[in-house]
Amino acid sequence: MSSYGRIATAERHQKRTALITGASGGIGLELARLLASDGNDLVLVGRNQERLERVKADLLSQNQISIRCETIDLSEPGAAYQLWSVIGSAGLRIDILINNAGFGF
């Protein structure tokens, strides 16, 4: 096996952390399920703590991963900075960002 092949294989098996906004339902929830089934640790972000905790419990019952829930309304001024500060203070490194929060007309 070439050195590139060994590096690519090692990277595929490296634990990654994904931050998903809008994770308590819809597309965000489905992406959380897919990322969890691939063995990624998750940071689930949404406005409803109870729904986030239900998603967390469901995903943990099926996957051997770590999940952190952050309840925050990202439409509020300064909320994105607040989330960034919390993640940084926790010493988390985010490898994958799914910015799914919001709505359209």
C-alpha positions as CSV (number, residue, x, y, z in Angstrom):
1,M,0.0,0.0,0.0
2,S,1.3,3.5,-0.9
3,S,1.9,6.0,1.8
4,Y,-1.1,8.0,0.4
5,G,-3.3,4.9,0.9
6,R,-2.2,4.5,4.5
7,I,-2.8,8.2,5.2
8,A,-6.3,8.1,3.6
9,T,-7.2,5.0,5.5
10,A,-6.1,6.5,8.8
11,E,-8.0,9.7,8.1
12,R,-11.2,7.8,7.4
13,H,-10.9,6.1,10.8
14,Q,-10.1,9.3,12.8
15,K,-12.8,10.5,15.1
16,R,-14.4,13.7,14.0
17,T,-16.8,16.1,15.6
18,A,-19.7,17.6,13.7
19,L,-21.7,20.7,14.8
20,I,-25.2,20.7,13.4
21,T,-27.5,23.7,13.8
22,G,-31.3,23.1,13.5
23,A,-30.5,19.5,14.7
24,S,-33.8,18.8,16.4
25,G,-35.9,18.1,13.3
26,G,-36.1,17.9,9.6
27,I,-32.9,17.9,7.5
28,G,-30.7,18.7,10.5
29,L,-32.0,15.6,12.3
30,E,-31.5,13.4,9.3
31,L,-27.9,14.7,8.9
32,A,-27.3,14.1,12.6
33,R,-28.4,10.5,12.2
34,L,-26.1,9.9,9.2
35,L,-23.1,11.5,10.9
36,A,-23.7,9.5,14.1
37,S,-24.0,6.2,12.1
38,D,-20.6,7.0,10.6
39,G,-19.2,7.3,14.1
40,N,-18.8,11.1,14.3
41,D,-19.2,12.8,17.7
42,L,-21.9,15.5,17.6
43,V,-22.7,19.0,18.9
44,L,-26.4,19.4,18.4
45,V,-27.7,23.0,18.3
46,G,-31.3,24.1,18.4
47,R,-33.8,26.3,20.3
48,N,-35.7,23.5,22.1
49,Q,-33.7,21.8,24.9
50,E,-36.3,19.0,25.3
51,R,-36.3,18.1,21.6
52,L,-32.5,18.1,21.5
53,E,-32.3,15.8,24.5
54,R,-34.7,13.4,22.9
55,V,-32.6,13.4,19.7
56,K,-29.5,12.8,21.8
57,A,-31.0,9.9,23.7
58,D,-32.2,8.3,20.5
59,L,-28.8,8.7,18.8
60,L,-26.9,7.4,21.8
61,S,-29.1,4.3,22.0
62,Q,-27.9,3.3,18.5
63,N,-24.3,4.7,18.3
64,Q,-21.1,4.7,20.4
65,I,-20.4,8.4,20.1
66,S,-20.3,11.5,22.2
67,I,-23.0,14.1,21.9
68,R,-23.3,17.6,23.4
69,C,-26.5,19.7,23.2
70,E,-26.4,23.5,23.0
71,T,-29.8,25.3,23.3
72,I,-29.5,28.6,21.5
73,D,-31.6,30.7,19.1
74,L,-29.2,31.7,16.4
75,S,-31.5,34.4,15.1
76,E,-30.7,36.4,18.2
77,P,-27.9,39.1,17.9
78,G,-24.6,37.7,19.2
79,A,-25.9,34.1,19.4
80,A,-23.4,32.8,16.9
81,Y,-20.5,34.4,18.9
82,Q,-22.0,33.0,22.1
83,L,-22.0,29.5,20.6
84,W,-18.5,29.9,19.3
85,S,-17.4,30.9,22.8
86,V,-19.1,28.0,24.5
87,I,-17.5,25.5,22.0
88,G,-14.1,27.1,22.4
89,S,-14.3,27.1,26.2
90,A,-15.2,23.4,26.1
91,G,-12.0,22.7,24.1
92,L,-14.0,21.2,21.3
93,R,-12.6,21.1,17.8
94,I,-15.2,21.1,15.1
95,D,-14.3,19.2,11.9
96,I,-17.7,19.4,10.2
97,L,-20.2,22.2,10.2
98,I,-23.8,21.7,9.1
99,N,-25.3,25.2,9.3
100,N,-29.0,24.2,8.9
101,A,-30.7,26.7,11.2
102,G,-33.2,29.0,9.8
103,F,-36.2,29.2,7.5
104,G,-37.3,30.6,4.2
105,F,-40.3,32.1,2.6
